[in-house]
């Protein structure tokens, strides 16, 4: 019996598994699947996760008391706060794997204007450090992250070791994409 046919009870009956249409992998661009449909699935997962992560960072930072920051602004703020040492914009770009340095420079100027980051000239270099206000905002962000995200993540059944393995995999994949980008640029 097909999906749109009704049985004796008058209710629609589902097609048997053998008749169910196979849709294929969940991807954003099926035309890119080729020999590696699973890679297209991974890429779609990265797209969806990346957008969700960006939205999360903005909502969390808003709740922490610093609205109107972009995801990159937030990443730069956390990077400046990391280990409490002053940093050059080039080092922030390197750590965050940002190629367009002007976007990080703009984020730093915005954060200085908000009073959460301070800039200081040392010779020819400008170094950026976290202010007391910035440290307080980052602490609030961390507390909100703990209460809203960490416990929810545990419901997926991932251990800290699992998360570390996933992070290692993603760093490795980013290296492959960087190498592929260099190869494509030389074509």
N, C-alpha and C positions, 0 to 999 in steps of 0.2 A: 504494500500500500504506500502511496506517496504522501509527502508532508501535508498536502492540501486536501487529502481525502479524509472522510470521517468514517469511523468504525460503527459498530452496532450501538454503542452507547451515545453516539452523537458528538463525542469529543474528538478533536483532531489527534491523530497519532503521529508520533515522531517516526522518521524514516529509520529503518534498521541501520546499524553502524556501517554495514557494507554499502549502503546507498548514500551515506552522508558525503557531502562534497568536501574534499580536502582543499582548504584555503591556502595552505602553505605557511611559511614563516611570517611573523609579524614584523614588517619592515615599513619604512617611510617611502622608499623608492625601489619598487620591485625591479625596475630596469637596471639597477646596479647589482642585483644578486648574482648573476652569472654563475661561475663555478663555486662561489662562496656565499651562499644564502645565509649561512650562520654569521658571517662577518657583517652582512647587512642587518641581521637581527641585533648583533652587538652594537652597531652604529646607531640604530634606532633606540636601543636601550640607553646609550650614552646621551643622545639628544634629549630624550624624555627625562632622564635623571638629571642632566645638566640644567634643564629649564626648571625642574622642580627644586633643585638645590639653590638656584639663583633666587627663585621666589621665596624659598624658606629663609635665606640669608637676609633678604630685604625685610620680611615680616618680623624676623627675630630682632634685627637691628632697630626697627621701628619701635618694637616693644621695649627694647633696651634704652630708648630715649633719644635716638639719633635717626630721625626720619630723612627721607629724600636722598639716600645714598644708593648708588648703583652697586651691583654685585662686585665689580672691580674695586670700587671705593672701599667696600667692606673687607675684601681680601687684602688690599694694601694696608688698611688699618691694622688688621690682625698680624700681618707680616712685620709692620713697624713695631708692634707690641711684643713680638716673639723674642724671648730671651732678654728683653729689656736693654738691648744694645742699639746704639745709633746705626743707621744703615744708609747706604747710597742708593739712589733710585736704580742704578744699573744692577745692584745686587738684588733688589726687590724684583726687578724684571726677570733676572736669571732664575730666582727661586720659584716664581710664579709661572715661568715659561711664557712670558709676554714678549712678543717681538716688537710691537708698536710702543716704543718707549714713551712717546708723547701722551699716551693714554694713562700711563702710570704717573707721569709728571703732572698731568691735569688732576688726577685723583689726589696726589699729594698736596697740591695747591688748595683743593677743595677741603681737605682734611685740616690743613693749617688754618684755613678761614673758619672752620667749625671749632677750632681750639682744642682738637684732640691729638694733633701732631704738631711738633715744633721743628723748625728748620734752623740749621747752624752752619755757617761757612767755616771750613777748615782748609786753608790754602785755596786751591782751585776747586775743591769738592764741596758739595752741599750734603750734609748728613741730616737725617730725619730721625726723631725720637718721639716716643709716646709722652704725652702730658699726663698730669694727674687725672684730668677730665677724661682723656682717652683711655687710660687704664681702668677707670671706673666704668666706663661704657663697655669695655671689653669684658670686665668681670660680670656685669649685668647680663651681657649676651651669653656668657658661659653658663650662668645660672639658669637662664631661660632655656638654653640648649639642653641642659641636664634634665630639666623638668618636662619639657615638651617632646624631646626627640630620643634621648638615650633609652628610656624605659620602653618606648614604643618600638624601637629597633630590636630590642630583645625578644619581642613577640614573634619576630620572623624566624627565630631559632638560630641566629648567628652568634657565635662566640667571639670574643676579642681576637682569638687566633684566626678565625674565619675572616674577620674584617681585615686583619693584617695581610692575609693571603690575597684577598680581593684588591687591596690597595697596592700590593706589590705587582699584581697582574696588570692593573691599570697604568702604573708607572712604566712597566715594560711595553705595554701597547702604545703609550704616548711616544716612546722612543722609536717604535716602528713607524708611526705616523710622521714623526719628525724626519726620519730617514727617507720615507716615501716623498715627503714634501721637497726635500733637497733633490731627489731624483727627478721629480716632476719639473722643478725649476730649471733643470739643466737640459730638458727636452727641447 
